[in-house]
Structure formats: C-alpha cells, structure tokens
C-alpha cells in the first residue's frame, strides 16, 4: 500500500476543493482506501506522481475520474419520492398554468449521475401532460462532472430489479425488456433528456435562459458552507421567477443565505 504523506494529502484536498468544490479535509482514510489500488493498477509510483498526472491533464478527464473515485454515485428511480409527488401535484400544475402561453418548460438535473433522476423526471412530465405533451417543449438538461456516469446514463439500460419500486404502468409504458436481467428506457423518454458534461464549479454556467425546475440532490453534502452558499446563489440566478429548486433531504439552506423560500422539505421556490 502506498503511503499518503501530509503534503500529498494537503495537495489533494486543495486540488479537489478548487476543481469541484468537494471538501475532503476529514476524509484521509477514504482517500487512501479508494485510490491505493487505482494507483497500483495505473503504474503510478506515488500519490505525488498520480496528482501530477491529474494536474497536467488539461482535458479535465483525469480530474473527473479522480472525483468519481472519491464520491458515491448511488442513485435509483424515484429516489426521495416526496419530491416527485410535490412536482406532480404542486409544481407542474402551477408551471403549466403560468407557462401555458409559451409552453416552454426548462428543467435541469444537476449531478445526474447514471440517469435515473432525469429519466424519472421525463416520465413524470410525460404522464402529467398526456396528449398535451406534444404542444410543450419540456426537454430536460442532465449534467454531471463524470464522463463515465454520463456514458452509462446515455445507454439507459438498468437491472430489472431496480424497476420494482416503479408503478407497474410505467414499467410497461416507459421500458423495453432486453432480457431477464436488464431493461432499457424507451426511445420516447430518452429523447426528452439531453446529457452534457458540466463542472458545477466552473466560473459561469453556459446557459442563455433560466430554468423553471432545478434538481441538485445529494451533491452539496460534499461541500463546505461557503461553497454551498455560492452554488445556491448561482442556482438562484439561473432560476426563473416562480421556479423551484429541489435539494437532498440530508441537505439544507440556511435562512437568509439566498432569495429562495422553502415551500416543502428540501424544496425551495424563487418568488
């Protein structure tokens, strides 16, 4: 097992904080455990050797791999179901009314991981609008820092046992069974989601318009208070008036740190 010196650990903590906002200052054992085998397999002589490789990769892909190794991309369909109930029963009816003339509904799944969240959103929206869906532009932007998870998301193939918690009508309407082990999201739903690689810590979000709905759940648990506050306010600037921000139930916004108003557990609205 490679030795992780104090200097190397400090360099890693600083790099990760600057690169993607994650604070690993209290996660030394996690870093050592998750990277040691990877260093050996990659032929790196030391942690310093590996960090130099990451720093010199101007494509950003090595940094994304590093982040992927140090974070958990655990997600599933209909995760935190109260959020989707609120979306269907409160947020979508409100937005369908206020945006009924333009029929342009912009949704962002930030930190989309392997795609379960944005595909769930697409299914809910399709079910909500029904035949009227043909009149609406409801494309969903799904972003993540990791190219690896985005590739899996675009493949849209999931183990059948992951679909057991979904409504039975959804399983037959929105999935095609490939075999006894796996099913793939239907082409109609896949066409509703646009996947892009995006680092939430980059200086400016490359969007011309704001969003009516932003989902960024269980991403900010890795951030310190200042980084979280900065990101929340950037989300606020990109939220349309009357729009919603959904965060993870293990996350929270401190009163007064943004212009959002809490309307339900882990759900906020821009007035």
Secondary structure as GFF3:
##gff-version 3
##sequence-region A 1 271
A	DSSP	alpha_helix	6	20	.	.	.	ID=ss1
A	DSSP	alpha_helix	28	42	.	.	.	ID=ss2
A	DSSP	alpha_helix	47	55	.	.	.	ID=ss3
A	DSSP	alpha_helix	61	70	.	.	.	ID=ss4
A	DSSP	alpha_helix	81	86	.	.	.	ID=ss5
A	DSSP	pi_helix	87	91	.	.	.	ID=ss6
A	DSSP	alpha_helix	92	98	.	.	.	ID=ss7
A	DSSP	beta_strand	107	110	.	.	.	ID=ss8
A	DSSP	alpha_helix	116	129	.	.	.	ID=ss9
A	DSSP	three_ten_helix	130	135	.	.	.	ID=ss10
A	DSSP	beta_strand	140	144	.	.	.	ID=ss11
A	DSSP	alpha_helix	147	155	.	.	.	ID=ss12
A	DSSP	beta_strand	157	159	.	.	.	ID=ss13
A	DSSP	three_ten_helix	160	163	.	.	.	ID=ss14
A	DSSP	alpha_helix	168	174	.	.	.	ID=ss15
A	DSSP	beta_strand	175	177	.	.	.	ID=ss16
A	DSSP	beta_strand	182	185	.	.	.	ID=ss17
A	DSSP	alpha_helix	187	190	.	.	.	ID=ss18
A	DSSP	beta_strand	193	197	.	.	.	ID=ss19
A	DSSP	beta_strand	211	216	.	.	.	ID=ss20
A	DSSP	three_ten_helix	220	222	.	.	.	ID=ss21
A	DSSP	alpha_helix	225	237	.	.	.	ID=ss22
A	DSSP	beta_strand	239	247	.	.	.	ID=ss23
A	DSSP	beta_strand	260	264	.	.	.	ID=ss24
A	DSSP	beta_strand	267	270	.	.	.	ID=ss25
###
